[in-house]
Amino acid sequence: MTRSKTFKKDRRVVKSISQLHEVLGYPEKPVHPLITLIDFNKVQVLESVNDRPTVLGFYCISLKKLDDAAFQYGRKEYDFTEASLLCMAPEQVTIISNVEGQAYPDGWGLYFHPDLIRKTFLNDKIKEYTFFSYDLDESLHLSDKEKQTLYSVVRTIEEEFSLNLDSHSHDLIVSNLEVLLNYCKRFYSRQFITRSHVNKGIVKRFKNILVDYYNSDELIENGMPSVKYCAKKLNLSPNYLGDLLKQETGINAIDHIHSYVIDLAKNRLVSSDDSVAEIAYDLGFGYPQSFSKLFKKKVHVSPKDYRSSN
């Protein structure tokens, strides 16, 4: 099962855990209405959903050993020869398919409905786990020890939701989910570190994108560049780019953009007689007030005061 960018036509929506078991052709009935652990060795995807765009209403944390089987993401294909972890948030479009002539890839998938965490601390905290919005080719590659660590936590979660539920069950399930997500966060941080030599090149390309943008007609047409724009230029997801920059430089993507713009503004303020409004419009701001507010936030003085003091 993979995340995919597709049109709305012919999409199937899967909203419940029991419906998920059905479309996967899973032989076992769910034991909990809001969470399940799927053993991919037992999956037999229904013909009605095979290769069909499907919207899942769940969070998904899945580990697969692909053995050269290609998973499709949009119009690209990526071949993995080792296990990788992919996390998806609800309402993302996926392609569920069996590879012709092959069994479904080895691995497991933990799926949980947003209602499971809705009234818990994890409901607010889960937005901190930005890897739920990473692209397929940004998935986490794990060592054997890391895989064992994650599976141990997953098994603990499964044992808890498979028991006769009591007043402590829900809290324990959610607490262990947090442990699982924190391990994923740790292992992604490790992957950023081990790929640092590659990431440094991405940081340089990101800075060049900003330079090129401010020397192009796109600035006039579209205003200040967004993180989404820069990420697309780098073939990355916005969250992955932000986390990569944070790991490499200590500053996230939007702060990099703002810092670059503020540096340009400082140069204009001390080297020209252009009004603050003119500078704001030239730098891509729709309103001078927005520029002045950002400038004061970053520099701690207004543009006019900065000009008069230099």
N, C-alpha and C positions, 0 to 999 in steps of 0.2 A: 504494500500500500504506500503510495507516494503523494506528496503535495503536488498540485498542478494548477497552472493558469489556463482556464478554459472559459468558453462562453456559457451562458446560463441554459442554453438549449439542451434538453434531454438530461438535465441533472437530476439525480435522485438524492433525496434528503433522508438521512438516517438520524432519528432524534432520540431513540431509546436504546438502552443496552440490549434488551431482548431483540430489537430489530437488527442491531449490529450482529449478534450471533446468527440471526437468520440469513443476512446477506453474505456473511462469510461462510455459510454452510457449516457452522461449527456444531459438532455433535453433542456438546454438553449445554445444558440450560444454565443461564446466569443464576448465581446464588445470591446476588445483591442487585437491587434495581438501579444503582448509580455508579457502580464500579465493577470492572471485570479484568481478568488477566487472560489473554489469548495466547495459546501455544500455536505458533504458525505452522508447525508440522501437521496440525489437525485441520487446517483451513482447506475448504473446498468451495471456492467462490461460486455463487450462483451465476448461471448463464445470463440472467437478466441484468446483472450489474457488472459482468466481466468487461473490463476496458471502458466502463461508462463513468463519466464524471459524477462524483458522489460528494455530497456535503455532509460531514460528520458534526454532530452537535456536542462533541466531547473534546476534552484535552487528551492527547495521546503521547505516550512515551514508548518508543518501540526500538528494539535492537534486532538487527538482522545480519545474517551472514549470507552475502549475496552470491558468492562463488561465480563471478563473472556474468551473472544475470543482470541485464541492463534495466534500470528503472528510469522511467521517463519523467522529465520535469519540463513542462511547456514544450518547446521544440528541441530541447537539448537532451542528450543521453549521457549518463555518467555510469561508468563501470567501476564497481568496487570489488576488491578481491579479499576484503577482510570485513569483520563485523563493524557496523557503525550505528550510532544512536541518533534518531531523529525525533524531535519533539514538535507537536503541532497543537495550536489553539483551536477552540471551536469555530465552526463556520468557515473553515478553509476547504477548498475544493481538492479532492484527492482522486487518484485513479486506482481502482482496485482491480487487480488482474492476476491471472495465473500465467506464468511463462510457458509457452507451448513446449511440450516434451519434457518439462521439468517439474519437480515438486515445488510447492510454495517454499520460499527461502526459510532456512532455519532461523529461529529466534522467537521473541515474545513481544507482546504489546500490552501495555497497561492503559486502559481507557477509563476515564472518570468524567461524569457529568458535572457541569458547573454548579448544579444544585447541591452537590456533595460538600462543597466548600463555601457556599454562598453566605452563610451566617457565621463564618469562622474567621479567625485572623488571616488565614491563607487567602481569602477572597481578595483582600487589599494587597497582600504581599506578592501575589502571583504575577503581577505586572512587572515586578523586578526581575523575573526570569525571562529575559529578553530572547533567549534562544528558542522560545516557542514561535518566534516569527522569522527564524533563519530559513534560508533556502536549502534545498536538498543537498546541493554540493557544498554546503557549509556544515554538514552533519558532523557529529563528534566521533572520531576514531579512537577506540579504546584498547588499552593493554589487557592482557588476560586477567591481571589482578583487578583492574578497574571493572571489567565485566563481572567478575565474581562478586565484587563489592555491591554493585547495583542490583544484581540478581538476588543477593542475600536480603537486601531491603525489600525488593519486590515480593519475595516469598513471604516475608514477615507481614506485608500488607495483605497478601492473599490469604494467609492463615487467619488474619484478624477478621476480614470480611466474610470468610467461609464458616466461621464459628457461629454458634447460637448468639445472636446479638444481644448485648446488655447495655446498661447505661454508660459504660466506658468505651464501647466499641467505636463509636463515631470519632471521639477525640483521639483515640489511638490510631485509627486509620489516617486521619488528617495529619497528625503529628509525624507519622512515618512517611507520608507523602512529602512533607516539608524536608525531612531527612534526605529522601531520594532526590528532590530538586536541588538541594544544597550540594549533594555529591555531583550532580550534573554540572552545576555552576563551577565547582572546583575543577572538574576535569576539563571543562571548556577553557578555563583560565590556564590550565597546564598546556592545552593545545595551542593557545595563543602564544605562550612562551616558546614552545618548541618550534613554532613556525615564525619566530621573530624575524629571521633573515628574509623571509618572503614578505612579511607584514611591513617591514621598513620600506620596501619598494612600493607598497600600496600607499603608505603615508606620503611618500614623495609624489606619487601620481595624483593623489588627492589634492595636494598643494598646487600642483601644476594645473589641475582642473579649475581651481579658483582663479589662478592667474589668467588662464585662457578665457574663462567666462567673462571676466571684467575687461577683457580686450576685444570682446565680440559684440555683435548686435543682439545677442540673446538677452543681455542685461536690459536693453531698452525695451525689448518685447515682453520679457517675463519678470523683470524685477530681480530682487536678491535671490541667489541660488538656494535651493532647499537641500536638505540632507538626502531626500529621495532622489533628486536630480543627480547629485554627486555619486550616490550609491549605484544608480543605474549605469552611469558612465564607467564605473569600476566593475560592473557585473556582480554586485554584491547586494544583499538585502540591507535596508537602512539600519536595522538594529545590529546586524553583524558589523557593519562599518563603524557604527558608534562604539561598540564594545572593543573592536580592534584598536581604534584610535585612543580610547581610554586606557587600554592596556599598554600601548606603546608610548604615549605622550602624557598621560594623566589628564587629558582634556577630551571631552566628547565631541562629536561631529559638529553640532550646532554651535558650540563655543569656539571651535576652530574657525567656522565661517564668520561668526561675529567678530572674533579677534582680527581676522584679516580685513574685514570691512572697517573696523575702528582704526586700524593702522593707516588705511587709505584716507580715512576722514581726517586723521591728525595731520597727514602731509598736506591735504588740501587746505585745511584751516590755517596753517602757518605759511603756506607758500602762495596763497592766492587771496584775492579780495572777494571771491564768490560768497554769496549769502549762505547761511546755514540751510535754508530751504533748497537752494540750487544744489548744494553738495548732497543733501539728502536724496533728492530726486535722481541725481547722477549715480548714486550708489545703489539705487534700486528700491528705495523706500517709497511707499505710496503716500505717506504723510510725513511731513517734517517732524511732527510731534513724536512719531514712533522712533525716528532716528535720534532725536534729542534724549528721549527716555533711555534708549539703549546705551547711548554714549555716556550719559551720566551714571548709569548702572556700572559700566565697565571702567570708566576713568575717574569717577567720583566728583567730577565737575561738569558743568554744562559746556556745550561746544563754544558758546560765546566767551565764557570765562577761560576756557583752555586757550582760545585764540589770543585773548588779551594778556595772558600770562607768558606767552612765548614770543 
